[in-house]
Amino acid sequence: MAFYKNIIRKVNIWRYKYISQKKFIILASATVGFLTGLAAVTLKNITFTIEKTLEQGIIFSQNQLYFILPIIGLLLVYLLRKYIFKKRIFPETPSYIKRAVPSVLYALLRQNGRISHKRIYFNLFAAPLTVGFGGSVGLLGPTITIGSALSSTFSRVLLIDKKTRTLLIACATSGAVATIFKSPIAALVFAIEIFSLDLTFVSLVPLLIASISSVLTSYFFMGQEVLFNFDVIDKFALKDTPFYIILGVGTGIASLYFTKIYFAIYQFFDRFKSRFVKLLIGGLIIGILLYFIPPLYGEGLGFVNNLLHGETLAALGSTPFDDHIDNIWIIIGLLVGITVFKAVAMTITFAAGGVGGVIIPSLVMGSTLGNVVAKIINNLGLGFNVSEANFTLIGMAGLIAGVIQAPLTAIFLIAEITGGYELFIPLMIAVAISYMITKQYMGHTIYTKELAERGDLVTHDRDQNVLISMKIDEVIEKNFIVLNPDMTLGDMLHKGVSKSTRNLFPVVNENKILVGVVLVDDIRECMFNQSLYNTTTVRDYMHQSPEQIIYEKDSMQMIMEKFQKTGAWNLPVIKNDKYLGFISKSKLLTAYRSKLIEATS
């Protein structure tokens, strides 16, 4: 260990001597991009190996018993948690954070970008077991987690400051998206939209380099293979505009459903304290869903590719309704079932203990919805004919824009997947409508809702970000002499005023409860009147503070608002109903200015 520490120390000394900060950030972003690309390729290959091993019919495929595989995968993840990672895996992250991206956002705000290296190993095993055995989730979330943890570890080893560490974690996220979708521009935009980064040259270049580095890594190991192999054949027609508007409304409503069902299912599973009970219930429900709707099995990327190429029957596979599959409305009904139950299967996989991401399931759901809308339009008998492939693509974009509220990511992702910008106008129409609907009725996303409710969310609002990053313990002052309400004026002067450098005195009873405050101004006129020294008490001079700060409840933004509303220069802090100290407006504003300089430097 000492040998490695010595090497690291020498590397850091050499770096500080010979590499400027700007050059180092460029090199670091390229390195992070490479590491993330390597992680994504490894994760994908492990998952692919598991899937192929099971598909080759060792046990299940010939007997059509694939619907019991997810519960086996969930059981393996459960055993991994219990016997390999025996203690709580990530004790630094609050229990209310259940997904990859929220945990990274929390780490950036509350942990100075420090992410446990254990996340690398756990996700590298747990995600392939979940997805490879048919869990209805994606690999992008685990890839982001692994990349972020690698970036954080890399930053700690090289003693990188918090600001640069945050940028490198965003680079890892950008690299993860670029590797999975081979779309570097969408990856860059995703990092900016999700991590609320300021779009400046300083952040833009490292993000771009990380994306390119990741994509090149993916091409080197995976060749020309892409997630969705499709070229746009049917161009945009002006007459189809009303239908794209309908699709935009549909994806907006579906996004609301996706988000609400996600939190509702989690709420249901939170009733069960035992992970094993959650596994059994979740595995049983997933098995039933897969029996009736087989395309819910796994990520669903093959299903989407079949829809894009017009191979609907191949996409649906073998179902209990095969005897009626020649009826187009039966096909539409099955596709509606996939649209409705993809979010259900995904969330149950998570709640039952599986590990994965939400973006690819939302793409699958969106593609199905778009295909359904196109099929309904084409089969109503009204003479309309729209491109099912185009609607499939735009449905994907609409749902991404609504579910994670990242409209630019949705537009550029589909544009890069299709290799052109022929669908830019319908993409903008559907994405804008979907985003506006979800933003109106759902202020926060799956990623941000729980963080926002607890004041742990970074946004594009710089003032709010500074306030969120401030900690109440940093501004509480405790160097006040405490008075008892029954203390005489003489004692107050001799034991309090004469020994204090402050002009404010908290009055606290025997139970340490604040009952009032005394200012020097309150006693200025009588403090030299000795006839009052033994005849009056602190109770005669104290008054109530205009407002109190509740330690457990008040955020820094609420504290600032209390100062603004009362006009006070000092406000008492109450913790567990007992007096703790004071916050002064001057110290609060000084701390705010310091954080603002740090954030904008």
C-alpha positions in Angstrom: 0.0 0.0 0.0 2.8 2.4 0.9 4.5 1.6 -2.5 1.3 2.6 -4.4 0.8 5.8 -2.3 4.4 6.8 -3.1 3.8 6.3 -6.8 0.6 8.4 -6.7 2.4 11.1 -4.8 5.1 11.3 -7.4 2.6 11.4 -10.2 0.7 14.3 -8.6 4.0 16.2 -8.0 4.9 15.7 -11.7 1.4 16.8 -12.8 1.5 20.0 -10.8 5.0 20.8 -12.2 4.5 20.1 -15.9 0.8 20.1 -16.8 -1.4 23.2 -16.7 -4.9 22.9 -15.3 -6.6 23.4 -18.7 -4.5 20.7 -20.3 -5.0 18.3 -17.4 -8.8 18.7 -17.6 -8.6 17.8 -21.3 -6.5 14.7 -20.6 -8.7 13.7 -17.6 -11.9 14.0 -19.6 -10.5 11.8 -22.3 -9.4 9.3 -19.7 -12.8 9.3 -18.0 -14.5 8.9 -21.4 -12.2 5.9 -22.2 -12.9 4.2 -18.8 -16.6 4.8 -19.0 -16.6 3.4 -22.6 -14.7 0.3 -21.4 -17.2 -0.1 -18.5 -20.1 0.1 -20.9 -18.6 -2.4 -23.2 -17.8 -4.8 -20.4 -21.3 -4.5 -18.9 -22.9 -5.1 -22.3 -20.7 -8.1 -23.1 -21.4 -9.8 -19.7 -25.2 -9.2 -20.2 -25.0 -10.5 -23.8 -23.2 -13.6 -22.6 -25.8 -14.4 -20.0 -28.6 -13.8 -22.5 -27.1 -16.0 -25.2 -26.4 -18.8 -22.8 -30.0 -18.8 -21.7 -31.3 -18.4 -25.3 -29.3 -21.4 -26.5 -31.8 -23.6 -24.7 -29.7 -25.1 -21.9 -32.8 -25.3 -19.8 -35.7 -23.1 -20.7 -36.1 -21.8 -24.3 -37.4 -25.0 -25.8 -40.0 -25.4 -23.1 -41.2 -21.7 -23.2 -40.4 -21.3 -19.5 -38.5 -18.1 -20.0 -41.0 -16.2 -17.8 -39.5 -17.7 -14.6 -36.0 -16.4 -15.5 -36.4 -12.9 -14.0 -37.1 -14.2 -10.5 -33.9 -16.3 -10.8 -32.0 -13.2 -11.7 -33.6 -11.2 -8.9 -32.7 -14.1 -6.5 -29.0 -14.0 -7.6 -28.9 -10.2 -7.1 -30.5 -10.7 -3.6 -27.8 -13.3 -2.7 -25.1 -10.9 -4.1 -26.3 -8.2 -1.7 -26.7 -10.5 1.3 -23.5 -12.6 1.1 -21.0 -10.7 -1.0 -21.9 -7.1 -0.1 -23.0 -8.0 3.5 -23.3 -4.6 4.9 -25.4 -1.8 3.4 -23.7 -1.2 0.1 -23.8 2.6 -0.1 -24.2 3.9 3.5 -23.3 7.4 2.4 -26.5 7.7 0.3 -29.9 8.2 2.0 -32.3 5.3 1.8 -34.9 7.3 -0.1 -32.6 7.4 -3.2 -33.3 4.3 -5.2 -31.9 5.0 -8.7 -28.5 5.6 -10.3 -28.8 9.1 -11.6 -30.4 10.5 -8.4 -27.6 9.0 -6.3 -25.0 10.7 -8.5 -26.9 14.1 -8.3 -27.0 13.7 -4.5 -23.3 12.9 -4.3 -22.4 16.0 -6.3 -24.4 18.2 -3.9 -23.9 16.6 -0.5 -20.8 14.5 -0.8 -18.5 16.8 -2.9 -18.7 14.4 -5.7 -17.3 11.5 -3.7 -18.9 8.2 -4.9 -18.0 4.8 -3.4 -15.9 2.6 -5.5 -18.1 -0.3 -4.4 -20.7 0.9 -6.9 -18.3 -0.2 -9.7 -18.2 -3.8 -8.6 -21.8 -4.1 -7.5 -23.3 -2.7 -10.7 -20.9 -4.7 -12.8 -22.4 -7.9 -11.5 -25.9 -7.0 -10.4 -27.0 -5.2 -13.6 -26.1 -8.1 -16.0 -27.8 -10.6 -13.7 -31.0 -8.4 -13.7 -31.1 -7.7 -17.4 -29.5 -10.9 -18.7 -32.2 -13.0 -16.9 -35.0 -10.9 -18.4 -35.5 -8.0 -15.9 -37.5 -5.3 -17.7 -34.9 -2.6 -17.3 -32.0 -1.0 -19.2 -28.2 -0.9 -18.8 -27.7 2.9 -19.2 -28.3 3.7 -15.5 -25.8 1.2 -14.2 -23.3 2.4 -16.8 -23.7 6.0 -15.6 -23.2 4.8 -12.0 -20.0 2.8 -12.9 -18.6 5.7 -15.0 -19.3 8.2 -12.2 -17.8 6.0 -9.5 -14.7 5.5 -11.7 -14.5 9.2 -12.3 -14.8 10.0 -8.6 -12.1 7.4 -7.7 -9.8 8.8 -10.4 -10.4 12.3 -9.0 -9.6 11.3 -5.4 -6.4 9.5 -6.4 -5.2 12.6 -8.3 -6.3 15.1 -5.6 -8.7 16.9 -8.0 -10.8 19.7 -6.6 -14.6 19.6 -6.2 -15.4 21.8 -9.2 -13.3 19.7 -11.6 -14.5 16.5 -10.0 -18.1 17.5 -10.7 -17.2 18.2 -14.4 -15.5 14.8 -14.7 -18.5 13.0 -13.3 -20.7 14.8 -15.9 -18.1 13.7 -18.5 -18.6 10.1 -17.3 -22.4 10.4 -17.7 -21.9 11.9 -21.2 -19.6 9.1 -22.0 -22.1 6.5 -20.9 -24.8 7.8 -23.1 -22.4 8.2 -26.0 -21.2 4.6 -25.7 -24.7 3.0 -25.4 -26.3 5.0 -28.2 -23.2 6.0 -30.2 -24.6 9.6 -30.2 -22.0 12.0 -28.8 -24.0 15.2 -29.3 -27.1 13.8 -27.5 -24.7 12.6 -24.7 -23.3 16.0 -24.2 -26.7 17.6 -24.1 -27.9 15.0 -21.7 -25.1 15.8 -19.2 -26.0 19.5 -19.4 -29.7 19.0 -19.0 -29.6 16.4 -16.2 -26.7 17.9 -14.2 -27.7 21.5 -14.7 -24.3 22.5 -16.0 -23.7 26.0 -17.3 -23.1 25.8 -21.1 -19.7 27.4 -21.4 -16.5 26.6 -23.3 -14.9 25.4 -20.1 -17.5 22.7 -19.7 -18.4 22.1 -23.3 -15.0 20.9 -24.5 -14.3 18.3 -21.8 -17.8 16.9 -22.3 -17.3 16.7 -26.0 -13.9 15.0 -25.6 -15.3 12.5 -23.1 -18.2 11.6 -25.5 -15.8 11.2 -28.4 -13.4 9.1 -26.3 -16.2 6.8 -25.2 -17.7 6.4 -28.7 -14.2 5.6 -30.1 -13.8 3.0 -27.3 -17.1 1.5 -28.2 -16.3 1.3 -31.9 -12.9 -0.3 -31.1 -14.4 -3.1 -29.1 -17.8 -3.5 -30.6 -17.3 -2.5 -34.3 -20.0 -0.8 -36.2 -22.8 -2.3 -34.2 -25.4 0.3 -33.2 -28.4 0.1 -30.8 -31.0 0.9 -33.4 -30.1 0.3 -37.0 -32.5 2.4 -39.1 -32.5 5.0 -41.9 -35.4 7.4 -42.5 -37.1 6.6 -45.7 -40.4 8.4 -45.4 -39.8 12.2 -45.2 -41.9 14.7 -43.2 -45.2 15.6 -44.9 -47.0 18.8 -43.8 -50.3 17.1 -44.0 -49.2 14.8 -41.1 -48.7 17.7 -38.7 -52.0 17.2 -36.8 -51.2 13.6 -36.2 -47.8 14.5 -34.8 -49.6 16.9 -32.5 -51.8 14.0 -31.3 -48.7 11.9 -30.8 -47.1 14.7 -28.7 -50.2 14.9 -26.5 -50.2 11.1 -26.2 -46.6 10.9 -25.2 -47.1 13.7 -22.7 -50.0 11.8 -21.0 -48.0 8.5 -21.2 -45.1 10.3 -19.5 -47.3 11.3 -16.6 -48.6 7.8 -16.3 -45.0 6.4 -16.5 -43.9 8.7 -13.6 -47.0 8.2 -11.4 -47.1 4.4 -11.8 -43.3 4.4 -10.9 -43.9 6.1 -7.6 -47.1 4.2 -6.8 -45.5 0.8 -7.3 -42.6 1.8 -5.1 -45.0 3.0 -2.5 -46.7 -0.4 -2.6 -43.5 -2.3 -2.2 -42.3 -0.1 0.6 -44.9 -1.7 2.8 -42.8 -4.9 2.8 -39.7 -4.6 5.0 -38.1 -7.8 3.9 -36.1 -7.8 0.6 -36.9 -11.5 0.1 -40.6 -10.9 0.4 -40.3 -8.1 -2.2 -38.4 -10.4 -4.5 -41.0 -13.2 -4.3 -44.0 -10.8 -4.9 -42.2 -8.9 -7.6 -40.9 -12.1 -9.3 -44.4 -13.6 -9.3 -46.0 -10.5 -10.9 -43.3 -10.2 -13.5 -43.7 -13.9 -14.4 -47.4 -13.4 -15.0 -46.9 -10.3 -17.1 -44.2 -12.1 -19.2 -46.5 -15.1 -19.8 -49.2 -12.9 -21.4 -46.9 -10.2 -22.9 -43.5 -11.8 -23.7 -42.0 -8.6 -25.3 -41.7 -7.2 -21.7 -38.8 -9.6 -21.2 -35.4 -7.9 -20.9 -34.4 -4.5 -22.3 -36.6 -4.8 -25.3 -34.1 -3.4 -27.9 -34.8 -6.2 -30.4 -38.5 -5.5 -30.0 -37.9 -1.8 -30.9 -35.8 -2.7 -33.9 -38.5 -5.0 -35.3 -41.1 -2.3 -35.0 -38.8 0.2 -36.8 -38.5 -2.3 -39.7 -42.2 -3.0 -39.8 -41.9 -6.6 -38.5 -44.6 -6.4 -35.9 -45.3 -10.1 -35.6 -41.6 -10.8 -35.0 -41.6 -8.1 -32.4 -44.6 -9.6 -30.6 -43.2 -13.2 -30.8 -45.3 -16.0 -29.5 -48.2 -15.0 -27.3 -51.4 -16.8 -25.9 -53.3 -14.8 -28.6 -51.5 -16.3 -31.6 -54.8 -17.9 -33.0 -56.1 -14.3 -33.5 -53.0 -12.6 -34.6 -54.3 -12.0 -38.1 -56.6 -9.4 -36.7 -55.0 -6.0 -36.8 -57.0 -4.8 -33.8 -55.7 -7.8 -31.7 -52.2 -6.7 -32.7 -53.0 -3.1 -31.7 -54.4 -4.4 -28.4 -51.2 -6.4 -27.6 -49.1 -3.3 -28.4 -51.3 -1.2 -26.1 -50.7 -3.8 -23.4 -46.9 -3.4 -23.9 -47.3 0.4 -23.7 -49.3 0.2 -20.4 -47.3 -2.6 -18.7 -43.7 -1.8 -19.7 -43.6 0.9 -16.9 -45.2 -1.6 -14.5 -42.7 -4.4 -15.3 -39.8 -2.0 -15.1 -40.7 -0.6 -11.7 -41.5 -4.0 -10.2 -38.1 -5.2 -11.3 -36.5 -2.3 -9.5 -38.8 -2.6 -6.4 -38.1 -6.3 -6.2 -34.3 -5.7 -5.9 -33.2 -5.5 -9.6 -30.6 -3.1 -10.8 -31.0 -1.1 -14.1 -32.0 2.1 -15.7 -35.2 3.8 -16.8 -34.2 5.5 -20.1 -34.2 2.4 -22.3 -37.6 1.1 -20.9 -39.0 4.6 -21.6 -37.7 4.3 -25.2 -39.4 0.9 -25.6 -42.7 2.3 -24.2 -42.5 5.4 -26.4 -41.7 3.4 -29.5 -44.7 1.1 -28.9 -47.0 4.1 -28.3 -45.9 5.8 -31.5 -46.5 2.6 -33.4 -49.9 2.1 -31.9 -51.0 5.7 -32.9 -49.7 5.1 -36.4 -51.5 1.8 -36.8 -54.8 3.3 -35.4 -54.6 6.2 -37.9 -53.9 3.8 -40.8 -56.7 1.4 -39.9 -59.6 3.7 -39.1 -60.7 3.5 -42.7 -60.7 7.3 -43.2 -58.0 7.2 -45.9 -55.1 8.5 -43.8 -51.7 6.9 -44.2 -48.7 7.8 -42.0 -45.3 6.3 -41.6 -45.3 3.7 -38.7 -41.5 3.8 -38.5 -41.4 7.6 -38.2 -44.1 7.5 -35.5 -42.2 4.8 -33.7 -39.1 7.0 -33.6 -41.0 10.2 -32.6 -42.9 8.3 -29.9 -39.5 7.4 -28.4 -38.4 11.0 -28.4 -41.7 12.2 -26.9 -41.6 9.8 -24.0 -37.9 10.6 -23.2 -38.7 14.4 -23.2 -41.6 13.8 -20.8 -40.2 11.2 -18.5 -36.8 12.8 -17.8 -37.8 16.3 -18.9 -34.8 16.6 -21.3 -36.3 17.8 -24.6 -33.0 18.6 -26.4 -31.6 15.2 -25.4 -34.7 13.5 -26.9 -34.4 15.5 -30.2 -30.7 15.0 -30.8 -30.8 11.3 -29.7 -33.4 10.4 -32.3 -31.7 12.6 -34.9 -28.3 10.9 -34.3 -29.9 7.4 -34.2 -31.5 8.0 -37.6 -28.3 9.5 -39.0 -29.9 12.7 -40.2 -32.3 15.6 -39.5 -35.2 14.8 -41.8 -37.5 14.3 -38.9 -36.4 17.4 -37.0 -39.7 19.3 -37.4 -42.0 16.5 -36.2 -39.5 15.7 -33.5 -39.7 19.3 -32.2 -43.5 19.3 -32.4 -44.0 16.1 -30.4 -41.2 16.7 -27.9 -42.3 20.3 -27.2 -45.9 19.2 -26.5 -44.9 16.3 -24.4 -42.4 18.4 -22.4 -44.9 21.2 -21.8 -47.6 18.7 -20.6 -45.4 16.9 -18.1 -43.7 20.1 -16.9 -47.2 21.6 -16.2 -48.6 18.7 -14.3 -45.4 17.0 -12.9 -42.8 19.6 -11.8 -40.1 17.0 -11.2 -39.0 13.8 -12.8 -38.3 10.2 -11.7 -34.7 11.5 -11.2 -35.5 14.6 -9.3 -38.8 14.4 -7.4 -37.5 12.9 -4.2 -34.3 15.0 -4.2 -36.4 18.2 -4.7 -38.8 17.3 -1.9 -35.8 17.1 0.5 -33.9 20.2 -0.8 -31.1 18.1 -2.3 -31.6 19.0 -6.0 -29.2 21.1 -8.1 -30.9 23.2 -10.8 -30.0 25.8 -13.4 -31.0 28.5 -10.8 -27.6 29.6 -9.5 -29.0 31.4 -6.5 -30.9 28.3 -5.4 -27.9 26.1 -6.0 -25.7 28.2 -3.7 -28.3 28.1 -1.0 -28.8 24.4 -1.3 -25.0 23.8 -1.1 -24.8 25.8 2.2 -25.0 23.8 5.4 -26.8 25.2 8.4 -24.0 24.0 10.8 -21.5 26.3 9.0 -23.4 29.4 9.9 -24.7 28.7 13.5 -22.9 30.8 16.1 -22.8 29.5 19.7 -20.6 32.1 21.5 -23.6 33.7 23.3 -23.8 33.9 27.1 -27.1 32.2 28.1 -29.3 33.9 30.7 -31.9 32.5 33.1 -35.3 34.3 33.1 -35.1 34.6 37.0 -31.6 36.1 37.0 -31.5 39.6 38.5 -30.5 42.6 36.5 -27.3 42.9 38.6 -26.3 39.3 37.9 -27.1 39.7 34.2 -24.7 42.7 34.0 -21.9 41.1 36.0 -22.2 37.5 34.6 -23.4 38.3 31.1 -22.9 41.8 29.7 -19.5 42.5 31.2 -18.1 39.1 29.9 -19.7 39.0 26.4 -18.5 40.4 23.1 -22.1 40.2 21.8 -25.0 42.6 22.2 -27.5 39.7 22.2 -28.4 37.3 25.0 -30.6 34.2 24.7 -32.9 33.5 27.7 -33.2 29.8 28.4 -35.1 28.0 31.2 -34.0 24.9 33.1 -35.2 22.6 30.3 -32.9 24.5 27.8 -36.0 25.9 26.0 -35.6 29.4 24.6 -38.2 31.7 26.3 -36.9 35.0 25.0 -34.0 37.2 24.1 -32.4 40.4 25.6 -30.6 43.0 23.6 -28.2 45.5 25.1 -30.5 48.2 23.8 -33.3 46.8 26.0 -31.3 47.5 29.2 -29.2 50.5 28.1 -31.3 53.1 29.9 -31.4 51.2 33.2 -28.1 49.3 33.3 -26.5 52.0 35.6 -29.5 52.3 37.9 -28.3 50.2 40.8 -31.6 50.4 42.6 -33.0 48.0 39.9 -30.1 45.5 40.2 -31.9 43.3 42.8 -35.5 44.3 42.2 -35.9 43.4 38.5 -35.1 40.2 36.6 -34.2 39.2 33.1 -37.9 38.3 32.6 -38.7 42.0 32.9 -36.5 42.9 30.0 -36.7 40.0 27.6 -38.9 39.8 24.5 -39.7 37.2 21.9 -37.6 36.8 18.9 -39.5 37.8 15.7 -38.9 34.4 14.2 -37.2 31.1 15.0 -35.1 28.8 12.8 -36.0 25.1 13.1 -32.9 23.1 12.6 -34.6 19.9 11.4 -37.0 21.6 9.0 -35.8 24.9 7.6 -33.7 24.9 4.4 -31.2 27.7 3.8 -33.7 29.2 1.3 -36.3 29.3 4.1 -33.8 30.8 6.5 -33.0 33.6 4.0 -36.7 34.3 3.6 -37.2 34.6 7.4 -34.4 37.2 7.6 -35.9 39.1 4.7 -39.4 39.0 6.1 -38.5 40.0 9.7 -35.6 42.4 8.9 -33.8 40.9 11.9 -30.0 40.7 12.2 -30.0 37.6 14.4 -32.4 34.7 14.6 -32.3 31.8 17.2 -31.9 28.2 16.1 -34.0 25.5 17.7 -33.1 21.8 17.6 -35.3 19.2 19.1 -37.3 22.0 20.7 -34.2 23.3 22.6 -32.0 26.3 22.1 -28.9 25.6 19.9 -27.5 29.0 18.9 -28.0 32.0 16.6 -27.6 32.7 12.9 -26.6 36.3 12.1 -27.5 37.9 8.8 -23.9 39.1 8.3 -22.4 35.6 8.7 -25.1 34.2 6.4 -24.5 36.7 3.7 -20.7 36.2 4.0 -21.1 32.4 3.6 -23.4 32.9 0.7 -20.9 35.2 -1.1 -18.1 32.6 -0.5 -20.2 29.8 -2.0 -21.2 32.0 -4.9 -17.6 32.8 -5.7 -16.8 29.1 -5.5 -19.6 28.2 -7.8 -18.8 30.7 -10.4 -15.0 30.6 -10.4 
